[in-house]
Amino acid sequence: MTPAFASALMPLMRRVDAETAHGWALAALRAGLAGRDAAPDDPALAMEALGLRFANPLGLAAGFDKDAAAVLPLLRLGFGFVEAGTVTPRPQGGNPRPRLFRLEEDRAVINRMGFNNAGLDSFLARLRDLPRPLPGVLGANVGVNKEGAEPERDYPMLCRAVAPLADYVTVNISSPNTPGLRDLQGEDRLRAILRAVDAPALGKPVLVKLAPDLADDALPALVELCVGQGVAGLIISNTTLARPETLRSPQRGEAGGLSGAPLLERSTAMLRAARRLAGPRLVLVGAGGVASGADAYAKVKAGASLVQLYSGFAYGGPALVRRIKDELAALLRRDGVARLADAVGVEA
Ligand SMILES: Cc1cc2nc3c(=O)[nH]c(=O)nc-3n(C[C@H](O)[C@H](O)[C@H](O)COP(=O)(O)O)c2cc1C
């Protein structure tokens, strides 16, 4: 099967419950049925960031492959990088189903999965089993269990465990479905966690993933804190608890984090604000509502060196990866920009 053929099946997938469809997608990927994109990336899309070389800036955001079960087939779809996780120290089942909802009319998703995952030991075993070198960059996203969490103990333990097996590590303190998690974005809590993580000693770049619901006036202190603690970059952003007036889908009242098109504007505005504050001191990863080359380009111009998507991929399927890359390369040519790196932050 080719990515285009796999994408042609997406309307069929939309007829079943969203989490069932997600399970099928992972199974198809693991069985090698999603196809691969063998075409080389346009050299203009290459990006040096975090001390790593990305063949293209497009990544799969955390949460799609929580257990690192399909890293290789996902990279073969043409992603420049894949972020596996969120993994927690111990396995946990997450919230009761249904907990994943498509807002078709809004090109959006609401989820309250609650970090369902097989736990750290299984995650590490999966990463160890991967063939090296991988055909792209691998990130590992870590979080804490719902019960019995001690963030100042758990995050450093998780980071040290995954760092030898991944190219970068993401400290996720911004998922809305683990009670209290977002409070860890408070300055004092985050400082204590980052001190304990000790990013400079980890040997791999550490990213911190933020929520789009942070107050604008909280950002300057967080940026300085992250720079001061040796954090390499920020992922902006996770899902939002906001429910924009524009939502039309019957599912809009479901509890959980909203992602996809309605998140684009807010997450890009926050990204731009972070770029203004951080300048080149932090690598910024733009996530939220990306579904086209133009969306990805907007993130880059706002300050992102790298871009991630989840919801757009859930709607568009495997063929979207190639399409976004082709559109992005065409936009660079249109604007006379030789390398994507030259466009980072030009509109910040
Ligand atoms: C079903 C689902 C599960 C997610 N799980 C995680 C997760 O485990 N860890 C995480 O950091 N982000 C998680 N996210 C957030 C995404 O990584 C991303 O930041 C967010 O969805 C915004 O991007 P998008 O608009 O392209 O989906 C999840 C998103 C969705 C839709």
The ligand as a Tripos MOL2 file, in Angstrom:
@<TRIPOS>MOLECULE
LIG
   31    33     1     0     0
SMALL
NO_CHARGES

@<TRIPOS>ATOM
      1 C1         -5.5670   11.9940   21.1080 C.3       1 LIG1
      2 C2         -4.4350   12.8620   21.5180 C.ar      1 LIG1
      3 C3         -3.5410   12.4140   22.4800 C.ar      1 LIG1
      4 C4         -2.4760   13.2150   22.8800 C.ar      1 LIG1
      5 N1         -1.5940   12.7310   23.8000 N.ar      1 LIG1
      6 C5         -0.5000   13.4790   24.1380 C.ar      1 LIG1
      7 C6          0.4670   12.9660   25.0290 C.ar      1 LIG1
      8 O1          0.3950   11.8250   25.4860 O.2       1 LIG1
      9 N2          1.5140   13.7720   25.3530 N.ar      1 LIG1
     10 C7          1.6490   15.0340   24.8430 C.ar      1 LIG1
     11 O2          2.6240   15.7070   25.1620 O.2       1 LIG1
     12 N3          0.7490   15.5450   23.9850 N.ar      1 LIG1
     13 C8         -0.3250   14.7940   23.6220 C.ar      1 LIG1
     14 N4         -1.2340   15.2960   22.7330 N.ar      1 LIG1
     15 C9         -1.0640   16.6850   22.2220 C.3       1 LIG1
     16 C10        -0.3660   16.7320   20.8740 C.3       1 LIG1
     17 O3          0.9430   16.2200   20.9840 O.3       1 LIG1
     18 C11        -0.3040   18.1700   20.3260 C.3       1 LIG1
     19 O4          0.5080   18.9450   21.1800 O.3       1 LIG1
     20 C12        -1.6660   18.8200   20.2210 C.3       1 LIG1
     21 O5         -2.6370   17.8890   19.7940 O.3       1 LIG1
     22 C13        -1.6770   20.0020   19.2480 C.3       1 LIG1
     23 O6         -1.3520   19.5910   17.9390 O.3       1 LIG1
     24 P1         -2.4700   19.2780   16.8190 P.3       1 LIG1
     25 O7         -3.4060   20.4530   16.7680 O.co2     1 LIG1
     26 O8         -1.6900   19.0920   15.5560 O.co2     1 LIG1
     27 O9         -3.1580   18.0350   17.2310 O.co2     1 LIG1
     28 C14        -2.3090   14.5110   22.3180 C.ar      1 LIG1
     29 C15        -3.2190   14.9640   21.3540 C.ar      1 LIG1
     30 C16        -4.2750   14.1670   20.9480 C.ar      1 LIG1
     31 C17        -5.2190   14.6790   19.8940 C.3       1 LIG1
@<TRIPOS>BOND
     1     1     2 1
     2     2     3 ar
     3     2    30 ar
     4     3     4 ar
     5     4     5 ar
     6     4    28 ar
     7     5     6 ar
     8     6     7 ar
     9     6    13 1
    10     7     8 2
    11     7     9 ar
    12     9    10 ar
    13    10    11 2
    14    10    12 ar
    15    12    13 ar
    16    13    14 ar
    17    14    15 1
    18    14    28 ar
    19    15    16 1
    20    16    17 1
    21    16    18 1
    22    18    19 1
    23    18    20 1
    24    20    21 1
    25    20    22 1
    26    22    23 1
    27    23    24 1
    28    24    25 2
    29    24    26 1
    30    24    27 1
    31    28    29 ar
    32    29    30 ar
    33    30    31 1
@<TRIPOS>SUBSTRUCTURE
     1 LIG1         1 GROUP 0 **** ****
